[in-house]
Amino acid sequence: REAVVSTQSTGGLSQTLPFPGDAEDSSSAQSNARSPALGSIMILAAQLIVAVQMITEQKFISQYDVPPLQVVGWEGTWGLIASLILNLVFFFIPQFKSQVDSVINDFNADAHVNRTDPLCNVDKLKPVLDHLENPIDGLLQVVHSKELILASVGLIVSIAVFNWSGVSVTSYLNATTRMIIDSLRTILVWGFGLCVGWENKNPRRIGYELAGFVLLLMGTFIYKDIIIAPAC
């Protein structure tokens, strides 16, 4: 567990601290980030919320002996109800003017926009952006795009399987084991990001992150008794 915390701290610092050579990598997300420190703080806050969720799930499952599939079903039901209520509230909250102007400027500067398409009109875009959230526009986009429909269905299936697998691990083992196994998923995401060019390719930064992942793997092996650590 200590190794997992150390790894998360190492990864967070690698995204926050400046490294020599970052300035030259203008194509990286790190160079264009407005506030990496704020992003790291928000990630830590999210981790605390997830920790509370995992502990609550384990207590609920152990106390009431609820099947994992039923737990996922109820979580999805309450999540859907909460999302519908929040979307309704956010629809009547006006969007920040600076955010609207930023989107419009990006829209005007995008060379891939088909200017001959009557739908690609700034005057039609502004009313859509006037809401903090616009579920109506989002639904219309999904309905009129096969790619978005496939992506949405794939996301629903993958999240359902992911949550069911996670709750099953919690049911048969415990929440700590679930989170340690879940942390290993970050390695795949990081490796894929490197391959497609989404990650900063600064060698020093990569070495720092790689050291964190090695620490994570070693900690996992020790926790599962695959590697027996010497007694202190």
C-alpha positions, 0 to 999 in steps of 0.5 A, a space after each residue: 500500500 505504501 508503494 502505491 501511495 509513493 507511486 501516485 506521488 511520484 507520478 503527480 510530481 512528474 506532471 507538476 515539476 518542470 524538467 529540462 527540455 520541456 520548453 522545446 516540446 511545444 506539442 506536448 500536453 504538459 507544455 500547453 497545460 494552464 495549471 498542472 499543479 491545480 490538475 494534480 490537486 483535483 486528481 488527489 481530491 478525486 482519489 479521496 472521493 474514490 477511496 470513500 466509495 471503495 470503503 463504503 462498497 466493501 462495508 455494504 457488501 460485507 454487511 448485507 451480502 449483496 451480489 456484485 451485479 446488483 451493487 453495480 445496477 443500483 449504483 448505475 440507477 442512482 448515478 443516472 438519477 443524479 445525472 439527470 437532475 444535475 443536467 436539468 439544473 446546469 441547463 438553466 445556469 448560464 455559461 461563463 462568457 470567457 469560456 464561450 468566447 474561447 470555444 468560438 475562437 477555437 471554432 473560427 480558427 479550426 481549419 477542418 470546419 466545413 464552412 459551406 455546411 449551414 450547421 457550421 455557423 457561429 450564430 447557431 453555435 452561440 445559443 448552444 453554448 449559453 448553457 453550462 450543460 446542454 444535454 439536448 444538444 449532446 443527445 442530438 449529436 449522438 443521434 446524428 453520428 454513428 461514430 458517437 453512437 458506437 463510442 457511447 455503446 462501447 463506453 457503457 459496456 466497458 464501464 459496466 464490465 469494469 465496475 462489475 469486475 471491481 465490485 467482484 474483487 471487493 466482494 471476494 477479497 477486499 477494497 485494498 486489493 481492488 485499488 492496487 490492481 486498478 492502479 496497474 491499469 495506469 501503466 497501460 494507459 501511460 504506455 498507450 499515450 507514449 505510443 500515440 504521442 499524447 505523453 511528454 517524451 522528455 527522456 528525464 520525465 519518462 525516466 521519472 515516471 518509469 521509476 514510479 511504475 517500477 515501484 508500483 509493480 514491486 509494491 504489488 508483488 510484495 503485497 501479494 507475496 510474489 516477492 518476499 521482502 526481508 523483515 525490517 
